[in-house]
């Protein structure tokens, strides 16, 4: 069915036994030739390296997928990576593809939040067709067919109200949470750790970020280590600089090397993304938060900065870009279109998500009715 639909079928394969000398390149080529004929593949791309070679093509790095995109002029955002190991899924996500995990029950590390999990390839053929034939992008579908669940960008709820966080955890659109000292102060939080532990216990399995509030580097590190102990899915937010503008590169590198999951926050420039990426590369999973909304507040278009940031981060499968401080629902669509991994959304903005893809004539009529009803409710007379 996939071939009949006109889809390109490309296999990307790690073959470390070539580097280890236990199998020859010719033997691998022979198997791949037979596989191509059997499955009617357009190409088989192979990484012959082992982990110690530090190449950019061995999954979970996306090098082979990026090469396929260049060679075959593929839009990776409209593509699906199907695999049965975590390396496949991480490579697909790093390249900007939708990901489908075929769970064969292997006794090994499992992938982190694939878009779809299934037991067989045959089971997911309809899903592959749906995602690749144009039905999954909000800017290409009609208002009567759009479903926000088709968004590929992950939505993280931004807030500090425990009851609201618990309620949002049941929303299938919400994939994680972020907060910060400003939001916590506004919500009336007085005991930071008690609040954090309450929230972590209420949203098991979902990533959540808590920020250090120290301005001195050694104290930042101490607070970060303490925060990281609050849960396996806890990410520690470290500002890109201290309040004097000094880079926190030393703090970021030290904590990443210790295995602390980080969310580096308050980035505004591609240069900041470059050094943060260098400090986090090869470490545990981490987020890089670029404040696209505040960039827009300065009168600058944030999209070129976000695209360049994605390009800088692309070779590093452990990193995800967050579109932070969105100002409108359009930002969700923009983040999805450029391949941003995550967008943070406040509860007020989240309420507007139901308007995404709404027919403009219908929106116009709703607005007219709202003005009329409000005037009637106010009892205005002339």
Steps between C-alpha positions, in 0.01 A plus 500: 500500500783743580661440163167531323447835671818625337702535819879482502612203709849537644674281757763652732707241679775486764754232410772524770625147421675651199709722728555207738631287215252215551326553166618641169344800319436272200299259715287787634450634147383158386239476776382853431467431128281202575298700753447781249358262246278324748351818647523718188714755682627813328825494695683349796737737680753344736713630785806270519633655821499407868429736791870561558534645148291804602345537155189703422318222316460235769151504644376655731667788313298603194788507248366226273154657490644842420707342221190332361315832509775671300538216250131442432366851571287374790295720732583335832211679670263309272684170554469213746782310668397146591727290721509239771775648718547821694784608269259501205244714680755747635653540153158561349409763756837674461441519125149643546308191386190351654604181681340157522639241740445134418510335841657157459547462874878529503660502844672837458452873542167615364455809283384825654146595396470381137201646317350154449573158651383179330572129480556470125568705189176382339309647793632852438477524120180713520672731750804538273276587207305750709816674620673510161215578263428846635239441771718573797604861452265770624579745219401250231169369628148638507337621815268204502780245512772657714578328826753665738616150593668487158748767606854365503635770726456394863299737719632563851268684737659799671368586845524463876150416621507141635129438438525629141810289437323187623201576277721564195688173557183325384497694173634284216654809338728572797834319487682676784516801732721800570494762773720781631540714813290783354205271430536338843504837677190608309326176600581563867750217543704546820670161544687423177593138572162404649326643193738323262472162667120526504494572128754230409294240689185615319640471145708180495677421175475852358805728474484807722751783544587693816740794502791581730473847653861554609722752320835362618630208295593261783160553659330443162671163482401409856136592440497316168625177656232523768222573251610211277434258787127581504416259218627308196317734260610820671703743289695778667468843341827692486499858365736562209678770705500634853354842578831666406493345152772242570456174308396195704699272267705358788187415698329342199803288405560382856142397565459335159814295554353389835188372321259771616215559254499872416278761341713798405275803500477866393687457171444765233782456245640225280845562650359410841347185350841405357687508826215338692487220241874446536470479877209250486611285204535133583345539844164401646172622343474879513284788382615830351241774554509788251258779590345545157209704634725755668716516187182596314428763767821674386359534149714216362371193319592201723456235230845538337660477845297190584585334168871572544481365856349175375780467246765552768338240726413244230811278535429447871219257568494574873389860445155649437417859414224675694307790345455698821273795583249463214260788457222350285369171364667577166830437679397137557446459126829676422693282745342189349578606144872564558553178693544643850484218755304671780295815558399624844141619529334681790156383616335813355656434160419132524129587520526650151641183347149390405491792255788355300377438145157648571313623189530878481135550405400306810748700708349824364149394591607395851658841550188687387287289735740563788478878457120482476464275807737714708309818412172333593645367827624846591153642445620779273232735361507800270 
